Amino acid sequence: MTSGLLSAAVAAGAVSFLSPCIVPMLTAYLTLLTGLSSKELAAVAGARQA
């Protein structure tokens, strides 16, 4: 694979990840990765802000 094609693929992946459509999926993705429920994730985020 040439470096130009690799750069284009990485750029396309970054653009697709940063699109607004991914925002609602972040909670599900973090839940899947961490094994915590959305309420537990919110509690952890709240504890860090305090």
Contacts in CASP RR format, 6 or more apart in sequence:
PFRMAT RR
TARGET T0000
AUTHOR 0000-0000-0000
METHOD contacts of the structure
MODEL  1
MTSGLLSAAVAAGAVSFLSPCIVPMLTAYLTLLTGLSSKELAAVAGARQA
16 22 0 8 1.000
27 38 0 8 1.000
27 41 0 8 1.000
30 36 0 8 1.000
30 41 0 8 1.000
31 37 0 8 1.000
31 38 0 8 1.000
31 41 0 8 1.000
34 41 0 8 1.000
36 44 0 8 1.000
END
